[in-house]
């Protein structure tokens, strides 16, 4: 069961990056779930990589959301 948690956290981290660039809300969701899953298990390299990728995906989602709001307000 623990191996599946490692894999799930890593996959969510990987998926959060393209989803964060394309659809910000899905990047938010995948990034947060990936961070939670990877924060529980810190013993493996996959969890560290998944945590970093989830954080990157979450940051990209935040940037995408900010640009979307700015474009909607005609600031850019």
ChimeraX commands (.cxc) that place a marker at each C-alpha (Angstrom):
marker #1 position 0.00,0.00,0.00 radius 0.5
marker #1 position 2.83,2.40,0.74 radius 0.5
marker #1 position 4.31,1.90,-2.72 radius 0.5
marker #1 position 1.01,2.98,-4.26 radius 0.5
marker #1 position 1.09,6.14,-2.14 radius 0.5
marker #1 position 4.57,6.91,-3.48 radius 0.5
marker #1 position 3.45,6.36,-7.03 radius 0.5
marker #1 position 0.21,8.30,-6.63 radius 0.5
marker #1 position 2.00,11.31,-5.17 radius 0.5
marker #1 position 4.58,11.29,-7.94 radius 0.5
marker #1 position 1.96,10.95,-10.68 radius 0.5
marker #1 position -0.11,13.79,-9.20 radius 0.5
marker #1 position 3.01,15.94,-9.08 radius 0.5
marker #1 position 3.77,15.22,-12.72 radius 0.5
marker #1 position 0.18,15.86,-13.82 radius 0.5
marker #1 position -0.13,19.09,-11.84 radius 0.5
marker #1 position 2.40,20.88,-14.06 radius 0.5
marker #1 position 0.64,20.62,-17.46 radius 0.5
marker #1 position -2.78,20.93,-15.83 radius 0.5
marker #1 position -1.58,24.03,-14.00 radius 0.5
marker #1 position -0.55,25.58,-17.29 radius 0.5
marker #1 position -3.71,24.66,-19.17 radius 0.5
marker #1 position -6.51,24.68,-16.59 radius 0.5
marker #1 position -5.57,26.45,-13.38 radius 0.5
marker #1 position -8.25,24.93,-11.13 radius 0.5
marker #1 position -7.21,21.36,-11.95 radius 0.5
marker #1 position -3.59,22.28,-11.26 radius 0.5
marker #1 position -4.63,23.65,-7.87 radius 0.5
marker #1 position -6.45,20.44,-6.99 radius 0.5
marker #1 position -3.75,18.05,-8.23 radius 0.5
marker #1 position -0.98,20.11,-6.64 radius 0.5
marker #1 position -2.62,20.24,-3.23 radius 0.5
marker #1 position -3.50,16.54,-3.21 radius 0.5
marker #1 position 0.02,15.69,-4.38 radius 0.5
marker #1 position 1.56,17.79,-1.60 radius 0.5
marker #1 position -0.62,16.11,1.02 radius 0.5
marker #1 position 0.18,12.59,-0.21 radius 0.5
marker #1 position 3.90,13.28,-0.48 radius 0.5
marker #1 position 4.13,15.07,2.87 radius 0.5
marker #1 position 2.86,11.95,4.66 radius 0.5
marker #1 position 5.73,9.76,3.40 radius 0.5
marker #1 position 9.16,11.38,3.36 radius 0.5
marker #1 position 11.28,8.22,3.25 radius 0.5
marker #1 position 11.62,7.71,-0.48 radius 0.5
marker #1 position 13.16,9.61,-3.40 radius 0.5
marker #1 position 9.84,9.42,-5.24 radius 0.5
marker #1 position 8.12,11.36,-2.48 radius 0.5
marker #1 position 10.73,14.12,-2.61 radius 0.5
marker #1 position 10.45,14.35,-6.38 radius 0.5
marker #1 position 6.66,14.24,-6.20 radius 0.5
marker #1 position 6.62,16.96,-3.55 radius 0.5
marker #1 position 8.84,19.24,-5.64 radius 0.5
marker #1 position 6.76,18.63,-8.76 radius 0.5
marker #1 position 3.52,19.25,-6.87 radius 0.5
marker #1 position 4.84,22.55,-5.53 radius 0.5
marker #1 position 5.97,23.59,-9.02 radius 0.5
marker #1 position 2.54,22.67,-10.42 radius 0.5
marker #1 position 0.80,24.62,-7.66 radius 0.5
marker #1 position 2.96,27.69,-8.28 radius 0.5
marker #1 position 2.26,27.50,-12.02 radius 0.5
marker #1 position -1.46,27.25,-11.27 radius 0.5
marker #1 position -1.30,30.36,-9.08 radius 0.5
marker #1 position 0.57,32.27,-11.78 radius 0.5
marker #1 position -1.94,31.12,-14.40 radius 0.5
marker #1 position -4.82,32.23,-12.18 radius 0.5
marker #1 position -3.27,35.64,-11.60 radius 0.5
marker #1 position -2.70,36.17,-15.33 radius 0.5
marker #1 position -6.27,35.06,-16.04 radius 0.5
marker #1 position -7.67,37.60,-13.60 radius 0.5
marker #1 position -5.44,40.35,-14.99 radius 0.5
marker #1 position -6.48,39.56,-18.54 radius 0.5
marker #1 position -10.15,39.58,-17.55 radius 0.5
marker #1 position -9.71,43.02,-15.94 radius 0.5
marker #1 position -7.95,44.28,-19.10 radius 0.5
marker #1 position -4.82,45.22,-17.15 radius 0.5
marker #1 position -2.49,43.37,-19.53 radius 0.5
marker link #1:1,2 radius 0.2
marker link #1:2,3 radius 0.2
marker link #1:3,4 radius 0.2
marker link #1:4,5 radius 0.2
marker link #1:5,6 radius 0.2
marker link #1:6,7 radius 0.2
marker link #1:7,8 radius 0.2
marker link #1:8,9 radius 0.2
marker link #1:9,10 radius 0.2
marker link #1:10,11 radius 0.2
marker link #1:11,12 radius 0.2
marker link #1:12,13 radius 0.2
marker link #1:13,14 radius 0.2
marker link #1:14,15 radius 0.2
marker link #1:15,16 radius 0.2
marker link #1:16,17 radius 0.2
marker link #1:17,18 radius 0.2
marker link #1:18,19 radius 0.2
marker link #1:19,20 radius 0.2
marker link #1:20,21 radius 0.2
marker link #1:21,22 radius 0.2
marker link #1:22,23 radius 0.2
marker link #1:23,24 radius 0.2
marker link #1:24,25 radius 0.2
marker link #1:25,26 radius 0.2
marker link #1:26,27 radius 0.2
marker link #1:27,28 radius 0.2
marker link #1:28,29 radius 0.2
marker link #1:29,30 radius 0.2
marker link #1:30,31 radius 0.2
marker link #1:31,32 radius 0.2
marker link #1:32,33 radius 0.2
marker link #1:33,34 radius 0.2
marker link #1:34,35 radius 0.2
marker link #1:35,36 radius 0.2
marker link #1:36,37 radius 0.2
marker link #1:37,38 radius 0.2
marker link #1:38,39 radius 0.2
marker link #1:39,40 radius 0.2
marker link #1:40,41 radius 0.2
marker link #1:41,42 radius 0.2
marker link #1:42,43 radius 0.2
marker link #1:43,44 radius 0.2
marker link #1:44,45 radius 0.2
marker link #1:45,46 radius 0.2
marker link #1:46,47 radius 0.2
marker link #1:47,48 radius 0.2
marker link #1:48,49 radius 0.2
marker link #1:49,50 radius 0.2
marker link #1:50,51 radius 0.2
marker link #1:51,52 radius 0.2
marker link #1:52,53 radius 0.2
marker link #1:53,54 radius 0.2
marker link #1:54,55 radius 0.2
marker link #1:55,56 radius 0.2
marker link #1:56,57 radius 0.2
marker link #1:57,58 radius 0.2
marker link #1:58,59 radius 0.2
marker link #1:59,60 radius 0.2
marker link #1:60,61 radius 0.2
marker link #1:61,62 radius 0.2
marker link #1:62,63 radius 0.2
marker link #1:63,64 radius 0.2
marker link #1:64,65 radius 0.2
marker link #1:65,66 radius 0.2
marker link #1:66,67 radius 0.2
marker link #1:67,68 radius 0.2
marker link #1:68,69 radius 0.2
marker link #1:69,70 radius 0.2
marker link #1:70,71 radius 0.2
marker link #1:71,72 radius 0.2
marker link #1:72,73 radius 0.2
marker link #1:73,74 radius 0.2
marker link #1:74,75 radius 0.2
marker link #1:75,76 radius 0.2
view
